[in-house]
Amino acid sequence: MPVKRKNRGRAKGQKGSEPMIQCDNCGALVPRSKIQRVTRRVSLVRGDLFRELKKAGAYISQNIVTENLCISCAIHYGVLKVRPREERKVREII
Ligand SMILES: [Zn+2]
């Protein structure tokens, strides 16, 4: 059977079943190997004020937020990109 991607869009391998995880954006239930984990720093201060304070030498702490995104949300927010047909078979190590 022809497959769209070499790993069938998952990182499960021969493991069998695995727990479902909810997408933090849309709430969809997605298998754990298919989820995209995104970690980013979030500042509690607005962007322009943040730059101004940093220039003045102030230390501003930032929260580290980890999100679980489903594939469609990850593509929507630019975490993943849709690749051409031949490139989908190439396993990308990030
Ligand atoms: Zn989602």
PDB file of the backbone (N, CA, C, O) and the ligand in Angstrom, with CONECT records:
HET     ZN  A 101       1
ATOM      1  N   MET A   1       0.844  -1.195   0.000  1.00  0.00           N
ATOM      2  CA  MET A   1       0.000   0.000   0.000  1.00  0.00           C
ATOM      3  C   MET A   1       0.881   1.248   0.000  1.00  0.00           C
ATOM      4  O   MET A   1       1.761   1.383   0.850  1.00  0.00           O
ATOM      5  N   PRO A   2       0.654   2.151  -0.937  1.00  0.00           N
ATOM      6  CA  PRO A   2       1.473   3.361  -0.933  1.00  0.00           C
ATOM      7  C   PRO A   2       1.164   4.225   0.289  1.00  0.00           C
ATOM      8  O   PRO A   2       0.001   4.406   0.652  1.00  0.00           O
ATOM      9  N   VAL A   3       2.199   4.749   0.912  1.00  0.00           N
ATOM     10  CA  VAL A   3       2.011   5.599   2.083  1.00  0.00           C
ATOM     11  C   VAL A   3       2.490   7.002   1.770  1.00  0.00           C
ATOM     12  O   VAL A   3       3.438   7.196   1.009  1.00  0.00           O
ATOM     13  N   LYS A   4       1.824   7.970   2.363  1.00  0.00           N
ATOM     14  CA  LYS A   4       2.144   9.362   2.103  1.00  0.00           C
ATOM     15  C   LYS A   4       3.497   9.738   2.715  1.00  0.00           C
ATOM     16  O   LYS A   4       4.291  10.451   2.101  1.00  0.00           O
ATOM     17  N   ARG A   5       3.747   9.244   3.947  1.00  0.00           N
ATOM     18  CA  ARG A   5       5.005   9.543   4.631  1.00  0.00           C
ATOM     19  C   ARG A   5       5.653   8.253   5.106  1.00  0.00           C
ATOM     20  O   ARG A   5       4.975   7.256   5.353  1.00  0.00           O
ATOM     21  N   LYS A   6       6.980   8.287   5.232  1.00  0.00           N
ATOM     22  CA  LYS A   6       7.706   7.075   5.601  1.00  0.00           C
ATOM     23  C   LYS A   6       7.293   6.578   6.985  1.00  0.00           C
ATOM     24  O   LYS A   6       7.151   5.374   7.197  1.00  0.00           O
ATOM     25  N   ASN A   7       7.101   7.501   7.921  1.00  0.00           N
ATOM     26  CA  ASN A   7       6.736   7.099   9.282  1.00  0.00           C
ATOM     27  C   ASN A   7       5.224   7.198   9.523  1.00  0.00           C
ATOM     28  O   ASN A   7       4.775   7.149  10.668  1.00  0.00           O
ATOM     29  N   ARG A   8       4.442   7.337   8.449  1.00  0.00           N
ATOM     30  CA  ARG A   8       2.973   7.433   8.494  1.00  0.00           C
ATOM     31  C   ARG A   8       2.520   8.619   9.363  1.00  0.00           C
ATOM     32  O   ARG A   8       1.425   8.600   9.926  1.00  0.00           O
ATOM     33  N   GLY A   9       3.368   9.644   9.462  1.00  0.00           N
ATOM     34  CA  GLY A   9       3.000  10.841  10.199  1.00  0.00           C
ATOM     35  C   GLY A   9       3.133  10.698  11.700  1.00  0.00           C
ATOM     36  O   GLY A   9       2.712  11.578  12.451  1.00  0.00           O
ATOM     37  N   ARG A  10       3.719   9.590  12.144  1.00  0.00           N
ATOM     38  CA  ARG A  10       3.851   9.371  13.578  1.00  0.00           C
ATOM     39  C   ARG A  10       5.253   8.874  13.894  1.00  0.00           C
ATOM     40  O   ARG A  10       6.000   8.487  12.995  1.00  0.00           O
ATOM     41  N   ALA A  11       5.609   8.888  15.183  1.00  0.00           N
ATOM     42  CA  ALA A  11       6.913   8.400  15.613  1.00  0.00           C
ATOM     43  C   ALA A  11       6.741   7.153  16.466  1.00  0.00           C
ATOM     44  O   ALA A  11       7.552   6.885  17.353  1.00  0.00           O
ATOM     45  N   LYS A  12       5.697   6.400  16.201  1.00  0.00           N
ATOM     46  CA  LYS A  12       5.321   5.277  17.055  1.00  0.00           C
ATOM     47  C   LYS A  12       6.164   4.035  16.785  1.00  0.00           C
ATOM     48  O   LYS A  12       6.515   3.313  17.719  1.00  0.00           O
ATOM     49  N   GLY A  13       6.492   3.777  15.523  1.00  0.00           N
ATOM     50  CA  GLY A  13       7.207   2.559  15.174  1.00  0.00           C
ATOM     51  C   GLY A  13       6.305   1.349  15.342  1.00  0.00           C
ATOM     52  O   GLY A  13       5.142   1.369  14.939  1.00  0.00           O
ATOM     53  N   GLN A  14       6.853   0.285  15.944  1.00  0.00           N
ATOM     54  CA  GLN A  14       6.086  -0.954  16.135  1.00  0.00           C
ATOM     55  C   GLN A  14       5.492  -1.040  17.537  1.00  0.00           C
ATOM     56  O   GLN A  14       5.165  -2.132  18.002  1.00  0.00           O
ATOM     57  N   LYS A  15       5.350   0.083  18.207  1.00  0.00           N
ATOM     58  CA  LYS A  15       5.032   0.094  19.630  1.00  0.00           C
ATOM     59  C   LYS A  15       3.629  -0.383  19.978  1.00  0.00           C
ATOM     60  O   LYS A  15       3.427  -0.907  21.074  1.00  0.00           O
ATOM     61  N   GLY A  16       2.664  -0.224  19.099  1.00  0.00           N
ATOM     62  CA  GLY A  16       1.294  -0.561  19.464  1.00  0.00           C
ATOM     63  C   GLY A  16       0.536   0.678  19.864  1.00  0.00           C
ATOM     64  O   GLY A  16       0.771   1.759  19.326  1.00  0.00           O
ATOM     65  N   SER A  17      -0.388   0.525  20.824  1.00  0.00           N
ATOM     66  CA  SER A  17      -1.206   1.678  21.190  1.00  0.00           C
ATOM     67  C   SER A  17      -0.458   2.613  22.130  1.00  0.00           C
ATOM     68  O   SER A  17       0.525   2.222  22.760  1.00  0.00           O
ATOM     69  N   GLU A  18      -0.924   3.829  22.217  1.00  0.00           N
ATOM     70  CA  GLU A  18      -0.298   4.825  23.081  1.00  0.00           C
ATOM     71  C   GLU A  18      -1.359   5.830  23.518  1.00  0.00           C
ATOM     72  O   GLU A  18      -2.421   5.919  22.902  1.00  0.00           O
ATOM     73  N   PRO A  19      -1.073   6.587  24.581  1.00  0.00           N
ATOM     74  CA  PRO A  19      -2.116   7.475  25.111  1.00  0.00           C
ATOM     75  C   PRO A  19      -2.459   8.620  24.169  1.00  0.00           C
ATOM     76  O   PRO A  19      -1.627   9.066  23.378  1.00  0.00           O
ATOM     77  N   MET A  20      -3.698   9.087  24.269  1.00  0.00           N
ATOM     78  CA  MET A  20      -4.148  10.231  23.485  1.00  0.00           C
ATOM     79  C   MET A  20      -3.914  11.499  24.296  1.00  0.00           C
ATOM     80  O   MET A  20      -4.107  11.512  25.512  1.00  0.00           O
ATOM     81  N   ILE A  21      -3.504  12.551  23.624  1.00  0.00           N
ATOM     82  CA  ILE A  21      -3.224  13.842  24.268  1.00  0.00           C
ATOM     83  C   ILE A  21      -4.079  14.900  23.598  1.00  0.00           C
ATOM     84  O   ILE A  21      -4.285  14.871  22.384  1.00  0.00           O
ATOM     85  N   GLN A  22      -4.573  15.827  24.392  1.00  0.00           N
ATOM     86  CA  GLN A  22      -5.437  16.871  23.859  1.00  0.00           C
ATOM     87  C   GLN A  22      -4.600  18.028  23.318  1.00  0.00           C
ATOM     88  O   GLN A  22      -3.625  18.449  23.941  1.00  0.00           O
ATOM     89  N   CYS A  23      -4.989  18.528  22.166  1.00  0.00           N
ATOM     90  CA  CYS A  23      -4.325  19.705  21.585  1.00  0.00           C
ATOM     91  C   CYS A  23      -4.652  20.917  22.456  1.00  0.00           C
ATOM     92  O   CYS A  23      -5.803  21.116  22.845  1.00  0.00           O
ATOM     93  N   ASP A  24      -3.636  21.726  22.758  1.00  0.00           N
ATOM     94  CA  ASP A  24      -3.850  22.879  23.634  1.00  0.00           C
ATOM     95  C   ASP A  24      -4.576  24.019  22.932  1.00  0.00           C
ATOM     96  O   ASP A  24      -5.071  24.936  23.587  1.00  0.00           O
ATOM     97  N   ASN A  25      -4.643  23.968  21.617  1.00  0.00           N
ATOM     98  CA  ASN A  25      -5.305  25.043  20.877  1.00  0.00           C
ATOM     99  C   ASN A  25      -6.753  24.697  20.547  1.00  0.00           C
ATOM    100  O   ASN A  25      -7.661  25.456  20.886  1.00  0.00           O
ATOM    101  N   CYS A  26      -6.978  23.561  19.891  1.00  0.00           N
ATOM    102  CA  CYS A  26      -8.330  23.239  19.422  1.00  0.00           C
ATOM    103  C   CYS A  26      -9.004  22.158  20.252  1.00  0.00           C
ATOM    104  O   CYS A  26     -10.215  21.964  20.138  1.00  0.00           O
ATOM    105  N   GLY A  27      -8.247  21.449  21.087  1.00  0.00           N
ATOM    106  CA  GLY A  27      -8.856  20.446  21.949  1.00  0.00           C
ATOM    107  C   GLY A  27      -9.021  19.084  21.329  1.00  0.00           C
ATOM    108  O   GLY A  27      -9.648  18.213  21.932  1.00  0.00           O
ATOM    109  N   ALA A  28      -8.477  18.864  20.136  1.00  0.00           N
ATOM    110  CA  ALA A  28      -8.600  17.562  19.485  1.00  0.00           C
ATOM    111  C   ALA A  28      -7.774  16.513  20.218  1.00  0.00           C
ATOM    112  O   ALA A  28      -6.708  16.821  20.751  1.00  0.00           O
ATOM    113  N   LEU A  29      -8.260  15.284  20.247  1.00  0.00           N
ATOM    114  CA  LEU A  29      -7.515  14.188  20.852  1.00  0.00           C
ATOM    115  C   LEU A  29      -6.602  13.569  19.792  1.00  0.00           C
ATOM    116  O   LEU A  29      -7.069  13.093  18.757  1.00  0.00           O
ATOM    117  N   VAL A  30      -5.294  13.584  20.066  1.00  0.00           N
ATOM    118  CA  VAL A  30      -4.296  13.161  19.091  1.00  0.00           C
ATOM    119  C   VAL A  30      -3.389  12.141  19.775  1.00  0.00           C
ATOM    120  O   VAL A  30      -3.086  12.311  20.956  1.00  0.00           O
ATOM    121  N   PRO A  31      -2.937  11.077  19.078  1.00  0.00           N
ATOM    122  CA  PRO A  31      -1.972  10.155  19.674  1.00  0.00           C
ATOM    123  C   PRO A  31      -0.680  10.879  20.048  1.00  0.00           C
ATOM    124  O   PRO A  31      -0.279  11.839  19.391  1.00  0.00           O
ATOM    125  N   ARG A  32      -0.034  10.402  21.121  1.00  0.00           N
ATOM    126  CA  ARG A  32       1.110  11.124  21.671  1.00  0.00           C
ATOM    127  C   ARG A  32       2.252  11.276  20.665  1.00  0.00           C
ATOM    128  O   ARG A  32       2.932  12.302  20.661  1.00  0.00           O
ATOM    129  N   SER A  33       2.473  10.274  19.815  1.00  0.00           N
ATOM    130  CA  SER A  33       3.590  10.353  18.869  1.00  0.00           C
ATOM    131  C   SER A  33       3.314  11.324  17.731  1.00  0.00           C
ATOM    132  O   SER A  33       4.224  11.674  16.980  1.00  0.00           O
ATOM    133  N   LYS A  34       2.067  11.761  17.596  1.00  0.00           N
ATOM    134  CA  LYS A  34       1.716  12.651  16.496  1.00  0.00           C
ATOM    135  C   LYS A  34       1.694  14.113  16.936  1.00  0.00           C
ATOM    136  O   LYS A  34       1.590  15.015  16.106  1.00  0.00           O
ATOM    137  N   ILE A  35       1.791  14.338  18.233  1.00  0.00           N
ATOM    138  CA  ILE A  35       1.663  15.693  18.758  1.00  0.00           C
ATOM    139  C   ILE A  35       2.965  16.480  18.513  1.00  0.00           C
ATOM    140  O   ILE A  35       4.050  15.898  18.473  1.00  0.00           O
ATOM    141  N   GLN A  36       2.845  17.787  18.353  1.00  0.00           N
ATOM    142  CA  GLN A  36       4.013  18.654  18.201  1.00  0.00           C
ATOM    143  C   GLN A  36       4.169  19.453  19.481  1.00  0.00           C
ATOM    144  O   GLN A  36       3.292  20.244  19.827  1.00  0.00           O
ATOM    145  N   ARG A  37       5.278  19.259  20.192  1.00  0.00           N
ATOM    146  CA  ARG A  37       5.517  20.009  21.427  1.00  0.00           C
ATOM    147  C   ARG A  37       6.300  21.266  21.090  1.00  0.00           C
ATOM    148  O   ARG A  37       7.358  21.204  20.464  1.00  0.00           O
ATOM    149  N   VAL A  38       5.778  22.387  21.504  1.00  0.00           N
ATOM    150  CA  VAL A  38       6.424  23.663  21.237  1.00  0.00           C
ATOM    151  C   VAL A  38       6.724  24.328  22.570  1.00  0.00           C
ATOM    152  O   VAL A  38       5.825  24.533  23.386  1.00  0.00           O
ATOM    153  N   THR A  39       7.995  24.667  22.789  1.00  0.00           N
ATOM    154  CA  THR A  39       8.380  25.378  24.002  1.00  0.00           C
ATOM    155  C   THR A  39       8.837  26.775  23.617  1.00  0.00           C
ATOM    156  O   THR A  39       9.698  26.948  22.754  1.00  0.00           O
ATOM    157  N   ARG A  40       8.254  27.756  24.264  1.00  0.00           N
ATOM    158  CA  ARG A  40       8.669  29.132  23.959  1.00  0.00           C
ATOM    159  C   ARG A  40       8.615  29.959  25.232  1.00  0.00           C
ATOM    160  O   ARG A  40       7.956  29.599  26.207  1.00  0.00           O
ATOM    161  N   ARG A  41       9.332  31.083  25.195  1.00  0.00           N
ATOM    162  CA  ARG A  41       9.364  31.986  26.341  1.00  0.00           C
ATOM    163  C   ARG A  41       8.294  33.039  26.151  1.00  0.00           C
ATOM    164  O   ARG A  41       8.161  33.627  25.077  1.00  0.00           O
ATOM    165  N   VAL A  42       7.533  33.269  27.207  1.00  0.00           N
ATOM    166  CA  VAL A  42       6.467  34.262  27.150  1.00  0.00           C
ATOM    167  C   VAL A  42       6.745  35.308  28.212  1.00  0.00           C
ATOM    168  O   VAL A  42       6.938  34.989  29.385  1.00  0.00           O
ATOM    169  N   SER A  43       6.763  36.558  27.784  1.00  0.00           N
ATOM    170  CA  SER A  43       6.993  37.649  28.708  1.00  0.00           C
ATOM    171  C   SER A  43       5.661  38.203  29.177  1.00  0.00           C
ATOM    172  O   SER A  43       4.700  38.261  28.409  1.00  0.00           O
ATOM    173  N   LEU A  44       5.602  38.608  30.431  1.00  0.00           N
ATOM    174  CA  LEU A  44       4.377  39.186  30.965  1.00  0.00           C
ATOM    175  C   LEU A  44       4.269  40.665  30.618  1.00  0.00           C
ATOM    176  O   LEU A  44       3.218  41.281  30.797  1.00  0.00           O
ATOM    177  N   VAL A  45       5.374  41.229  30.115  1.00  0.00           N
ATOM    178  CA  VAL A  45       5.409  42.654  29.768  1.00  0.00           C
ATOM    179  C   VAL A  45       5.243  42.795  28.252  1.00  0.00           C
ATOM    180  O   VAL A  45       5.743  41.971  27.487  1.00  0.00           O
ATOM    181  N   ARG A  46       4.540  43.843  27.828  1.00  0.00           N
ATOM    182  CA  ARG A  46       4.324  44.084  26.399  1.00  0.00           C
ATOM    183  C   ARG A  46       5.642  44.296  25.660  1.00  0.00           C
ATOM    184  O   ARG A  46       6.647  44.659  26.271  1.00  0.00           O
ATOM    185  N   GLY A  47       5.639  44.070  24.345  1.00  0.00           N
ATOM    186  CA  GLY A  47       6.847  44.084  23.534  1.00  0.00           C
ATOM    187  C   GLY A  47       7.632  45.378  23.583  1.00  0.00           C
ATOM    188  O   GLY A  47       8.840  45.356  23.819  1.00  0.00           O
ATOM    189  N   ASP A  48       6.963  46.524  23.362  1.00  0.00           N
ATOM    190  CA  ASP A  48       7.685  47.795  23.315  1.00  0.00           C
ATOM    191  C   ASP A  48       8.206  48.193  24.693  1.00  0.00           C
ATOM    192  O   ASP A  48       9.309  48.724  24.824  1.00  0.00           O
ATOM    193  N   LEU A  49       7.394  47.928  25.722  1.00  0.00           N
ATOM    194  CA  LEU A  49       7.811  48.215  27.096  1.00  0.00           C
ATOM    195  C   LEU A  49       8.964  47.306  27.507  1.00  0.00           C
ATOM    196  O   LEU A  49       9.879  47.724  28.216  1.00  0.00           O
ATOM    197  N   PHE A  50       8.904  46.036  27.043  1.00  0.00           N
ATOM    198  CA  PHE A  50       9.952  45.059  27.335  1.00  0.00           C
ATOM    199  C   PHE A  50      11.293  45.540  26.797  1.00  0.00           C
ATOM    200  O   PHE A  50      12.308  45.479  27.491  1.00  0.00           O
ATOM    201  N   ARG A  51      11.289  46.024  25.539  1.00  0.00           N
ATOM    202  CA  ARG A  51      12.518  46.512  24.909  1.00  0.00           C
ATOM    203  C   ARG A  51      13.066  47.738  25.646  1.00  0.00           C
ATOM    204  O   ARG A  51      14.271  47.880  25.855  1.00  0.00           O
ATOM    205  N   GLU A  52      12.149  48.603  26.026  1.00  0.00           N
ATOM    206  CA  GLU A  52      12.538  49.824  26.722  1.00  0.00           C
ATOM    207  C   GLU A  52      13.190  49.522  28.073  1.00  0.00           C
ATOM    208  O   GLU A  52      14.221  50.096  28.423  1.00  0.00           O
ATOM    209  N   LEU A  53      12.564  48.604  28.828  1.00  0.00           N
ATOM    210  CA  LEU A  53      13.090  48.235  30.144  1.00  0.00           C
ATOM    211  C   LEU A  53      14.432  47.514  30.010  1.00  0.00           C
ATOM    212  O   LEU A  53      15.343  47.714  30.814  1.00  0.00           O
ATOM    213  N   LYS A  54      14.536  46.680  28.989  1.00  0.00           N
ATOM    214  CA  LYS A  54      15.770  45.927  28.799  1.00  0.00           C
ATOM    215  C   LYS A  54      16.919  46.864  28.449  1.00  0.00           C
ATOM    216  O   LYS A  54      18.058  46.663  28.870  1.00  0.00           O
ATOM    217  N   LYS A  55      16.595  47.894  27.667  1.00  0.00           N
ATOM    218  CA  LYS A  55      17.602  48.888  27.293  1.00  0.00           C
ATOM    219  C   LYS A  55      18.085  49.647  28.528  1.00  0.00           C
ATOM    220  O   LYS A  55      19.248  50.039  28.623  1.00  0.00           O
ATOM    221  N   ALA A  56      17.150  49.845  29.481  1.00  0.00           N
ATOM    222  CA  ALA A  56      17.490  50.548  30.718  1.00  0.00           C
ATOM    223  C   ALA A  56      18.255  49.661  31.688  1.00  0.00           C
ATOM    224  O   ALA A  56      18.738  50.131  32.718  1.00  0.00           O
ATOM    225  N   GLY A  57      18.368  48.353  31.353  1.00  0.00           N
ATOM    226  CA  GLY A  57      19.168  47.464  32.181  1.00  0.00           C
ATOM    227  C   GLY A  57      18.382  46.678  33.208  1.00  0.00           C
ATOM    228  O   GLY A  57      18.969  46.100  34.122  1.00  0.00           O
ATOM    229  N   ALA A  58      17.050  46.643  33.076  1.00  0.00           N
ATOM    230  CA  ALA A  58      16.228  45.908  34.035  1.00  0.00           C
ATOM    231  C   ALA A  58      16.175  44.429  33.668  1.00  0.00           C
ATOM    232  O   ALA A  58      16.228  44.061  32.494  1.00  0.00           O
ATOM    233  N   TYR A  59      16.069  43.592  34.694  1.00  0.00           N
ATOM    234  CA  TYR A  59      15.904  42.158  34.453  1.00  0.00           C
ATOM    235  C   TYR A  59      14.424  41.828  34.483  1.00  0.00           C
ATOM    236  O   TYR A  59      13.738  42.109  35.466  1.00  0.00           O
ATOM    237  N   ILE A  60      13.937  41.235  33.411  1.00  0.00           N
ATOM    238  CA  ILE A  60      12.524  40.855  33.335  1.00  0.00           C
ATOM    239  C   ILE A  60      12.461  39.340  33.159  1.00  0.00           C
ATOM    240  O   ILE A  60      12.969  38.794  32.180  1.00  0.00           O
ATOM    241  N   SER A  61      11.829  38.673  34.120  1.00  0.00           N
ATOM    242  CA  SER A  61      11.726  37.214  34.026  1.00  0.00           C
ATOM    243  C   SER A  61      10.678  36.841  32.986  1.00  0.00           C
ATOM    244  O   SER A  61       9.703  37.562  32.772  1.00  0.00           O
ATOM    245  N   GLN A  62      10.903  35.696  32.344  1.00  0.00           N
ATOM    246  CA  GLN A  62       9.970  35.209  31.337  1.00  0.00           C
ATOM    247  C   GLN A  62       9.519  33.815  31.718  1.00  0.00           C
ATOM    248  O   GLN A  62      10.291  33.017  32.249  1.00  0.00           O
ATOM    249  N   ASN A  63       8.253  33.535  31.436  1.00  0.00           N
ATOM    250  CA  ASN A  63       7.727  32.201  31.693  1.00  0.00           C
ATOM    251  C   ASN A  63       8.018  31.309  30.492  1.00  0.00           C
ATOM    252  O   ASN A  63       7.961  31.749  29.344  1.00  0.00           O
ATOM    253  N   ILE A  64       8.330  30.052  30.779  1.00  0.00           N
ATOM    254  CA  ILE A  64       8.534  29.082  29.710  1.00  0.00           C
ATOM    255  C   ILE A  64       7.251  28.268  29.583  1.00  0.00           C
ATOM    256  O   ILE A  64       6.823  27.608  30.530  1.00  0.00           O
ATOM    257  N   VAL A  65       6.651  28.326  28.407  1.00  0.00           N
ATOM    258  CA  VAL A  65       5.369  27.658  28.167  1.00  0.00           C
ATOM    259  C   VAL A  65       5.582  26.526  27.172  1.00  0.00           C
ATOM    260  O   VAL A  65       6.149  26.736  26.100  1.00  0.00           O
ATOM    261  N   THR A  66       5.130  25.326  27.523  1.00  0.00           N
ATOM    262  CA  THR A  66       5.190  24.192  26.608  1.00  0.00           C
ATOM    263  C   THR A  66       3.776  23.860  26.166  1.00  0.00           C
ATOM    264  O   THR A  66       2.884  23.675  26.993  1.00  0.00           O
ATOM    265  N   GLU A  67       3.576  23.787  24.854  1.00  0.00           N
ATOM    266  CA  GLU A  67       2.246  23.516  24.315  1.00  0.00           C
ATOM    267  C   GLU A  67       2.272  22.246  23.499  1.00  0.00           C
ATOM    268  O   GLU A  67       3.260  21.944  22.830  1.00  0.00           O
ATOM    269  N   ASN A  68       1.180  21.501  23.555  1.00  0.00           N
ATOM    270  CA  ASN A  68       0.989  20.345  22.698  1.00  0.00           C
ATOM    271  C   ASN A  68       0.038  20.750  21.591  1.00  0.00           C
ATOM    272  O   ASN A  68      -1.106  21.120  21.856  1.00  0.00           O
ATOM    273  N   LEU A  69       0.503  20.683  20.346  1.00  0.00           N
ATOM    274  CA  LEU A  69      -0.332  21.088  19.218  1.00  0.00           C
ATOM    275  C   LEU A  69      -0.587  19.896  18.308  1.00  0.00           C
ATOM    276  O   LEU A  69       0.290  19.055  18.107  1.00  0.00           O
ATOM    277  N   CYS A  70      -1.803  19.831  17.757  1.00  0.00           N
ATOM    278  CA  CYS A  70      -2.084  18.832  16.729  1.00  0.00           C
ATOM    279  C   CYS A  70      -1.455  19.297  15.422  1.00  0.00           C
ATOM    280  O   CYS A  70      -0.994  20.434  15.328  1.00  0.00           O
ATOM    281  N   ILE A  71      -1.431  18.431  14.417  1.00  0.00           N
ATOM    282  CA  ILE A  71      -0.719  18.749  13.180  1.00  0.00           C
ATOM    283  C   ILE A  71      -1.347  19.955  12.481  1.00  0.00           C
ATOM    284  O   ILE A  71      -0.628  20.828  11.996  1.00  0.00           O
ATOM    285  N   SER A  72      -2.669  20.011  12.426  1.00  0.00           N
ATOM    286  CA  SER A  72      -3.302  21.109  11.696  1.00  0.00           C
ATOM    287  C   SER A  72      -3.068  22.443  12.399  1.00  0.00           C
ATOM    288  O   SER A  72      -2.897  23.467  11.737  1.00  0.00           O
ATOM    289  N   CYS A  73      -3.059  22.444  13.736  1.00  0.00           N
ATOM    290  CA  CYS A  73      -2.768  23.685  14.468  1.00  0.00           C
ATOM    291  C   CYS A  73      -1.301  24.071  14.299  1.00  0.00           C
ATOM    292  O   CYS A  73      -0.985  25.255  14.188  1.00  0.00           O
ATOM    293  N   ALA A  74      -0.386  23.071  14.276  1.00  0.00           N
ATOM    294  CA  ALA A  74       1.035  23.355  14.106  1.00  0.00           C
ATOM    295  C   ALA A  74       1.302  23.971  12.738  1.00  0.00           C
ATOM    296  O   ALA A  74       2.140  24.864  12.613  1.00  0.00           O
ATOM    297  N   ILE A  75       0.596  23.504  11.714  1.00  0.00           N
ATOM    298  CA  ILE A  75       0.749  24.081  10.378  1.00  0.00           C
ATOM    299  C   ILE A  75       0.151  25.481  10.355  1.00  0.00           C
ATOM    300  O   ILE A  75       0.714  26.388   9.743  1.00  0.00           O
ATOM    301  N   HIS A  76      -0.986  25.661  11.019  1.00  0.00           N
ATOM    302  CA  HIS A  76      -1.643  26.967  11.032  1.00  0.00           C
ATOM    303  C   HIS A  76      -0.767  28.028  11.700  1.00  0.00           C
ATOM    304  O   HIS A  76      -0.741  29.178  11.262  1.00  0.00           O
ATOM    305  N   TYR A  77      -0.051  27.644  12.759  1.00  0.00           N
ATOM    306  CA  TYR A  77       0.775  28.609  13.480  1.00  0.00           C
ATOM    307  C   TYR A  77       2.221  28.642  12.996  1.00  0.00           C
ATOM    308  O   TYR A  77       3.053  29.314  13.604  1.00  0.00           O
ATOM    309  N   GLY A  78       2.539  27.924  11.906  1.00  0.00           N
ATOM    310  CA  GLY A  78       3.860  28.009  11.309  1.00  0.00           C
ATOM    311  C   GLY A  78       4.919  27.195  12.003  1.00  0.00           C
ATOM    312  O   GLY A  78       6.105  27.400  11.748  1.00  0.00           O
ATOM    313  N   VAL A  79       4.536  26.263  12.884  1.00  0.00           N
ATOM    314  CA  VAL A  79       5.514  25.388  13.534  1.00  0.00           C
ATOM    315  C   VAL A  79       6.038  24.376  12.514  1.00  0.00           C
ATOM    316  O   VAL A  79       7.235  24.094  12.468  1.00  0.00           O
ATOM    317  N   LEU A  80       5.143  23.840  11.709  1.00  0.00           N
ATOM    318  CA  LEU A  80       5.487  22.910  10.639  1.00  0.00           C
ATOM    319  C   LEU A  80       5.118  23.548   9.313  1.00  0.00           C
ATOM    320  O   LEU A  80       4.307  24.471   9.248  1.00  0.00           O
ATOM    321  N   LYS A  81       5.737  23.029   8.251  1.00  0.00           N
ATOM    322  CA  LYS A  81       5.371  23.499   6.919  1.00  0.00           C
ATOM    323  C   LYS A  81       4.957  22.310   6.071  1.00  0.00           C
ATOM    324  O   LYS A  81       5.453  21.199   6.260  1.00  0.00           O
ATOM    325  N   VAL A  82       4.055  22.544   5.145  1.00  0.00           N
ATOM    326  CA  VAL A  82       3.666  21.499   4.208  1.00  0.00           C
ATOM    327  C   VAL A  82       4.802  21.338   3.214  1.00  0.00           C
ATOM    328  O   VAL A  82       5.221  22.307   2.581  1.00  0.00           O
ATOM    329  N   ARG A  83       5.309  20.099   3.073  1.00  0.00           N
ATOM    330  CA  ARG A  83       6.445  19.864   2.191  1.00  0.00           C
ATOM    331  C   ARG A  83       5.985  19.236   0.878  1.00  0.00           C
ATOM    332  O   ARG A  83       4.942  18.584   0.841  1.00  0.00           O
ATOM    333  N   PRO A  84       6.749  19.423  -0.201  1.00  0.00           N
ATOM    334  CA  PRO A  84       6.403  18.789  -1.469  1.00  0.00           C
ATOM    335  C   PRO A  84       6.415  17.268  -1.355  1.00  0.00           C
ATOM    336  O   PRO A  84       7.003  16.710  -0.428  1.00  0.00           O
ATOM    337  N   ARG A  85       5.764  16.609  -2.300  1.00  0.00           N
ATOM    338  CA  ARG A  85       5.536  15.167  -2.240  1.00  0.00           C
ATOM    339  C   ARG A  85       6.821  14.354  -2.032  1.00  0.00           C
ATOM    340  O   ARG A  85       6.827  13.412  -1.240  1.00  0.00           O
ATOM    341  N   GLU A  86       7.908  14.704  -2.732  1.00  0.00           N
ATOM    342  CA  GLU A  86       9.148  13.920  -2.627  1.00  0.00           C
ATOM    343  C   GLU A  86       9.826  14.160  -1.280  1.00  0.00           C
ATOM    344  O   GLU A  86      10.441  13.256  -0.714  1.00  0.00           O
ATOM    345  N   GLU A  87       9.709  15.384  -0.774  1.00  0.00           N
ATOM    346  CA  GLU A  87      10.377  15.724   0.484  1.00  0.00           C
ATOM    347  C   GLU A  87       9.693  15.129   1.707  1.00  0.00           C
ATOM    348  O   GLU A  87      10.299  15.044   2.775  1.00  0.00           O
ATOM    349  N   ARG A  88       8.430  14.714   1.561  1.00  0.00           N
ATOM    350  CA  ARG A  88       7.706  14.160   2.708  1.00  0.00           C
ATOM    351  C   ARG A  88       8.324  12.862   3.175  1.00  0.00           C
ATOM    352  O   ARG A  88       8.217  12.510   4.350  1.00  0.00           O
ATOM    353  N   LYS A  89       8.981  12.133   2.254  1.00  0.00           N
ATOM    354  CA  LYS A  89       9.567  10.832   2.584  1.00  0.00           C
ATOM    355  C   LYS A  89      10.894  10.996   3.338  1.00  0.00           C
ATOM    356  O   LYS A  89      11.378  10.054   3.965  1.00  0.00           O
ATOM    357  N   VAL A  90      11.475  12.201   3.271  1.00  0.00           N
ATOM    358  CA  VAL A  90      12.752  12.451   3.941  1.00  0.00           C
ATOM    359  C   VAL A  90      12.484  12.699   5.410  1.00  0.00           C
ATOM    360  O   VAL A  90      11.680  13.557   5.773  1.00  0.00           O
ATOM    361  N   ARG A  91      13.171  11.935   6.253  1.00  0.00           N
ATOM    362  CA  ARG A  91      12.976  12.125   7.684  1.00  0.00           C
ATOM    363  C   ARG A  91      13.843  13.277   8.143  1.00  0.00           C
ATOM    364  O   ARG A  91      15.063  13.274   7.984  1.00  0.00           O
ATOM    365  N   GLU A  92      13.184  14.249   8.709  1.00  0.00           N
ATOM    366  CA  GLU A  92      13.866  15.474   9.108  1.00  0.00           C
ATOM    367  C   GLU A  92      14.225  15.392  10.579  1.00  0.00           C
ATOM    368  O   GLU A  92      13.349  15.200  11.422  1.00  0.00           O
ATOM    369  N   ILE A  93      15.495  15.536  10.894  1.00  0.00           N
ATOM    370  CA  ILE A  93      15.910  15.536  12.309  1.00  0.00           C
ATOM    371  C   ILE A  93      16.019  16.984  12.764  1.00  0.00           C
ATOM    372  O   ILE A  93      16.841  17.752  12.265  1.00  0.00           O
ATOM    373  N   ILE A  94      15.193  17.327  13.699  1.00  0.00           N
ATOM    374  CA  ILE A  94      15.160  18.709  14.180  1.00  0.00           C
ATOM    375  C   ILE A  94      15.925  18.810  15.492  1.00  0.00           C
ATOM    376  O   ILE A  94      16.020  19.893  16.069  1.00  0.00           O
TER     377      ILE A  94
HETATM  378 ZN    ZN A 101      -5.244  21.498  17.353  1.00  0.00          ZN2+
END
